Amino acid sequence: MTKVGKIWEHFTKLGVIEGYKQERAKCNRCPFTCASTVLRCEEHFKVCTNTSIEILKEYFGEEFERPRFNVFG
């Protein structure tokens, strides 16, 4: 499985939700929802405080460090 497909192990696709133009996705570790794009999901995944650094390193690589500021929610 490619990295692109792996993000969906950590997010659930919600489909179209009233009030939004794009399909939505929900983080499986917290209540956060966002546009159902790999880029947007990865932005949140990097800063989700409910995701362990071990899981993040497994996904992004051993050199990954959690960003110091949560600018993506």
N, C-alpha and C positions, 0 to 999 in steps of 0.2 A: 504494500500500500504506500502511495506517495504521501509526502508531508501534507499536501492539500487535503487528501482524504482523511488524514489522521485527526484534523481539528474536530471532526464530527464525532470523535470518541469523547470529546469534552463539552460539546454543545448539542442541543436538540433543536432541530429545525421546527419552527412553529407555523410556517406558511404565512399567508397574508392575514394581517390583523387589522381590524377597522381603525382608521385614523393614520395608517402608514401606507406609503406607496410601495415600498419594497417588502419582500418577505422578511420575516424576523427569525431570530434564533435566541435561545436562552442558554446561559452558562449552566452546566450541570453541577457546579459547586456553589453557586450563589444565585440570587434572584435577578441578576443583571440580564437585560435583553438588548439586542442591537440588530442592525441590518444583517441579514443572513449572507454575509460575504466572508470569505476566508480572511481577508485583510482585517476587517473590523473585529472579527472574533479573535484573531491572533493579538490585536492591540489590547483587547481586554484581558485575554488569557495571560499575557505577560505581567499584568499588574494585579490580577485577582488574588487577594490575600488568603483565600480559601484553598489555593493551589500550592502544594509544597514545592520547594525549590528542586527537589529530586525529579518530580514529574515535569517541571519546566525544562530542566536540563535534558531529560530524556527526549522531549519534543524538539527543543531548539538547539541542543548540543551542549556538551560538557562545559564550554566556555561561557555559557549564558549566565548573566547576572541580572537580578531583578532591578528594574529602573528605580531610581530613588524617589521620583515624584510621580504620583498617579495622575496623569493628565488625560487618560482615556476612560476612566470610570471602571 
